[in-house]
Amino acid sequence: MGRRREGREAAIQFLFARDLQGEEKPGEPEDFWSLHSARASTRAFAENLIKGVLTHQAQIDTSITQLLENFSFVRLAAVDRNVLRVASYELLYCPEVPTPVILNEAIDIAKALSAGESGSFVNGVLDKLARSLRKPEPKKVEQPVSTPDPVEAPAGAASNL
C-alpha cells in the first residue's frame, strides 16, 4: 500500500475517533500516533489531511449536506462521513490531485472500512461534488499513426506483387 493511501486511511481513522469522542482531547494526536505506527512521510501526509479537514470542516460538511438526497448528514455512518470529508477536502483544496485518484481511493477505503453499499454511496456523493467543482479530466485521444503514402510505380513498370 502506498504512502498516500496509508495516509488517507490514517486521517479517516483519526477523524472517525474524534467524531465519536465529540471534541479534541489533550494529547489526542500523540495518543493516536502511538497506536498507529506509520512512516514519517505517511504521518506528515495524514496530518496535512487532518489539519485541512478540521480547518475547513464547516464548508466541507455543508458541501456534502447539499448533495445528500433523503439523508441527514448526522445520520451518516461515522466512517462514511469521514471518508466523504477527506475526499471532499481534496476535491475542494488540492487541485494537484487528479479527480479520479480522489474518487477511487475514497471508494476503495469505504469498501474496506465500512459496510454494505458504502462504496456505491460514497461514489455517488463524490461524483456529484466533483462534477460541480472540477472540470472533467481531458480524455487522452490517441493520434493516428501516419503511414507514408505508397509510392506508385511509374506507368508501364512491372509489379513484384
RAUR-V762630 format. One record per residue. PHI is phi as a letter, one per 20 degrees, with the letter a starting at -180 (NA if undefined). PSI is psi in whole degrees, 0 to 359 (NA if undefined). D_FIRST is the distance of its C-alpha to the first C-alpha in Angstrom with 1 decimal. Layout:
phi=PHI psi=PSI d_first=D_FIRST
phi=PHI psi=PSI d_first=D_FIRST
This chain:
phi=NA psi=138 d_first=0.0
phi=f psi=164 d_first=3.8
phi=g psi=317 d_first=6.8
phi=f psi=319 d_first=8.4
phi=f psi=314 d_first=6.5
phi=f psi=320 d_first=6.6
phi=f psi=318 d_first=10.1
phi=f psi=315 d_first=11.1
phi=f psi=317 d_first=10.6
phi=f psi=318 d_first=12.4
phi=f psi=317 d_first=15.1
phi=f psi=318 d_first=15.7
phi=f psi=318 d_first=16.2
phi=f psi=311 d_first=18.5
phi=f psi=325 d_first=20.4
phi=g psi=310 d_first=20.8
phi=f psi=319 d_first=22.3
phi=f psi=322 d_first=24.5
phi=g psi=316 d_first=25.6
phi=f psi=327 d_first=26.8
phi=f psi=335 d_first=28.5
phi=n psi=326 d_first=30.3
phi=b psi=168 d_first=30.3
phi=f psi=137 d_first=28.9
phi=d psi=151 d_first=30.0
phi=g psi=135 d_first=30.9
phi=m psi=7 d_first=28.1
phi=g psi=309 d_first=25.5
phi=g psi=318 d_first=22.7
phi=f psi=322 d_first=23.3
phi=f psi=317 d_first=23.5
phi=f psi=311 d_first=20.2
phi=f psi=337 d_first=18.4
phi=f psi=334 d_first=20.4
phi=e psi=339 d_first=18.8
phi=d psi=95 d_first=15.2
phi=f psi=137 d_first=14.2
phi=b psi=150 d_first=11.9
phi=f psi=157 d_first=12.2
phi=g psi=319 d_first=15.1
phi=f psi=323 d_first=13.4
phi=f psi=316 d_first=10.9
phi=f psi=317 d_first=14.1
phi=f psi=317 d_first=16.2
phi=f psi=315 d_first=14.2
phi=f psi=316 d_first=14.3
phi=f psi=326 d_first=17.9
phi=f psi=316 d_first=18.8
phi=f psi=315 d_first=17.7
phi=f psi=311 d_first=19.6
phi=f psi=316 d_first=22.6
phi=f psi=315 d_first=22.7
phi=f psi=314 d_first=22.7
phi=f psi=323 d_first=25.3
phi=f psi=321 d_first=27.4
phi=d psi=21 d_first=27.6
phi=g psi=320 d_first=27.3
phi=f psi=313 d_first=30.8
phi=f psi=320 d_first=30.3
phi=f psi=312 d_first=26.9
phi=f psi=322 d_first=28.4
phi=f psi=316 d_first=31.4
phi=f psi=317 d_first=29.5
phi=f psi=314 d_first=27.7
phi=g psi=321 d_first=31.0
phi=f psi=339 d_first=32.9
phi=e psi=347 d_first=30.7
phi=f psi=131 d_first=30.9
phi=d psi=125 d_first=33.6
phi=l psi=35 d_first=35.4
phi=b psi=142 d_first=32.9
phi=e psi=136 d_first=33.1
phi=g psi=317 d_first=30.3
phi=f psi=341 d_first=31.0
phi=e psi=357 d_first=30.8
phi=f psi=148 d_first=27.3
phi=g psi=140 d_first=24.9
phi=g psi=323 d_first=23.5
phi=f psi=311 d_first=19.8
phi=f psi=317 d_first=20.8
phi=g psi=318 d_first=22.8
phi=e psi=331 d_first=20.1
phi=f psi=314 d_first=17.5
phi=f psi=321 d_first=20.5
phi=f psi=312 d_first=21.3
phi=f psi=314 d_first=18.1
phi=f psi=321 d_first=18.0
phi=f psi=320 d_first=21.7
phi=g psi=314 d_first=21.5
phi=f psi=320 d_first=19.3
phi=f psi=320 d_first=21.7
phi=f psi=322 d_first=24.7
phi=c psi=1 d_first=23.9
phi=c psi=72 d_first=21.2
phi=f psi=343 d_first=22.9
phi=f psi=345 d_first=20.8
phi=e psi=123 d_first=17.7
phi=f psi=140 d_first=18.5
phi=g psi=312 d_first=19.6
phi=f psi=327 d_first=17.7
phi=f psi=314 d_first=14.3
phi=f psi=311 d_first=15.4
phi=f psi=313 d_first=16.8
phi=f psi=317 d_first=14.1
phi=f psi=314 d_first=11.4
phi=f psi=317 d_first=14.3
phi=f psi=313 d_first=15.3
phi=f psi=319 d_first=12.1
phi=f psi=319 d_first=11.8
phi=f psi=318 d_first=15.5
phi=f psi=322 d_first=15.4
phi=f psi=322 d_first=13.0
phi=d psi=341 d_first=14.9
phi=d psi=197 d_first=18.3
phi=c psi=164 d_first=20.9
phi=l psi=234 d_first=22.9
phi=e psi=24 d_first=23.1
phi=g psi=319 d_first=21.0
phi=g psi=315 d_first=18.8
phi=f psi=319 d_first=22.1
phi=f psi=311 d_first=23.6
phi=f psi=317 d_first=20.9
phi=g psi=312 d_first=21.0
phi=f psi=315 d_first=24.8
phi=f psi=313 d_first=25.1
phi=f psi=326 d_first=22.6
phi=f psi=317 d_first=24.1
phi=f psi=316 d_first=27.5
phi=f psi=316 d_first=26.4
phi=f psi=318 d_first=24.8
phi=f psi=327 d_first=28.0
phi=e psi=338 d_first=30.2
phi=d psi=325 d_first=28.4
phi=c psi=146 d_first=27.2
phi=f psi=148 d_first=28.8
phi=g psi=145 d_first=27.2
phi=f psi=134 d_first=25.1
phi=f psi=138 d_first=27.6
phi=f psi=138 d_first=27.4
phi=e psi=115 d_first=27.3
phi=e psi=125 d_first=30.5
phi=f psi=129 d_first=31.0
phi=f psi=135 d_first=34.3
phi=f psi=143 d_first=36.6
phi=f psi=124 d_first=37.3
phi=e psi=135 d_first=40.9
phi=d psi=143 d_first=43.1
phi=f psi=146 d_first=46.4
phi=f psi=137 d_first=49.4
phi=f psi=142 d_first=51.3
phi=e psi=126 d_first=54.4
phi=e psi=139 d_first=57.4
phi=f psi=143 d_first=60.1
phi=f psi=154 d_first=63.4
phi=g psi=135 d_first=66.0
phi=n psi=354 d_first=67.7
phi=f psi=148 d_first=65.0
phi=f psi=144 d_first=64.1
phi=e psi=139 d_first=60.7
phi=e psi=9 d_first=58.9
phi=e psi=NA d_first=56.9
